[in-house]
């Protein structure tokens, strides 16, 4: 049995599409501001609307549109201030509540966003956008039932609202109901045939169901619509990897890196593909790029160190392997696999200077407390044998064999039986 396996690829989720703020109606005098905003010249637009406010301090359209410009510039606090001013002047201004809700959501304050979307709905009960965005905020808070209810209401109001179906599909996906997610993504595509996110997320749902051919077809369609869709390239690369086509996986991930040379996830995923092809030098280079980026989550940073450690081990550089495994544990002390892999290395390494039976036992026992699995018991038995505790090694290996039979890991039994015979003969196991 190969004790050290690369961790599965990271699957990226395409971003949820948050509807942009609705533009308030502008007076004839503010056409210059609207023109500037439409050209993304937000500073010029802000200057025009600020001048209008100086002329008329109660011009709600000027405040509302200046708030939109601040929002598009990413200055959510100033946007909130302007929309708050609108609400003080006109407490029934549904658009101001809705837009302010978007700003609160962009700041990550979903409770305040929900309160504003709710007020917009009270004023304008058929405000489909407000229902959608309130649904998104409920989703971000983890209340998927309320999210689905709001998105369903938006669909009842406007049965042709593609993003309502798309976003409800995302929530179904978070709940693990991929059949319903696929149905909603399909409806979004029927309404909007070039909805690249819907194709991408439907591909992801097919992938979750293990249908990699349909996933690849959807990712391909997303790429045809948007040739710079990094997520589609990354996820199609994952699907090719699951099908065992590592060359196509590498081609897609390389394309993602060409589009965004700082894409840590693509380097990480390509590193795994290189590892599966046993090109460990290229795997190490890609895992290093991913690690140095600082963009990986702590979980995947830990996995990247672990996978790089695996690659060093495959090259026979056991010192660097131990260093990377140790770093992976430091980052994520609950990472079962890395305890197991480091224990196996310290118990069975062909170079004696890197073996440490006592430490291997400590690591393997920790792994068993995290996950009582046949492969981990197999490692613990090897650690006991390296520490000279052969009776414990024999009993643990017998447990490992029984566990593997229960788990369906019968392909590993011949090697496990061979190890058991070695322990009965008073010999520790050595990795070849």
Buried (B, 14 or more C-beta within 10 A) or exposed (E): BEBBBBBEBBBBEBEBBBBEBBBBEBBEBBEBBBEBBEEEBBEBBBBBBBBBBEEEEEBBBBBBBBBBBBBBBEBBEBBBBBBBBBBEBBEEBBBBBBBBBBBBBBBEBBEBBBBBBBBBBEBBEEBBBBBBBBBBBBBBBEBBEBBBBBBBBBBEBBEEBBBBBBBBBBBBBBBEBBEBBBBBBBBBBEBBEEBBBBBBBBBBBBBBEEBBEBBBBBBBBBBEBBEEBBBBBBBBBBBBBBBEBBEBBBBBBBBBBEBBEEBBBBBBBBBBBBBBBEBBEBBBBBBBBBBEBEBBEEEBBBBBBBBBBBBBBBBEBBEBBBBBBEBBBEBBEEBBBBBBBBBBBBBBBEEEEBBBBEBBBBBBBBBBEBEEBBBBBBBBBBBBBBBEBBEBBBBBBBBBBEBBBEEEBEEBBEBBEEBBEBBEEEEBBBBE
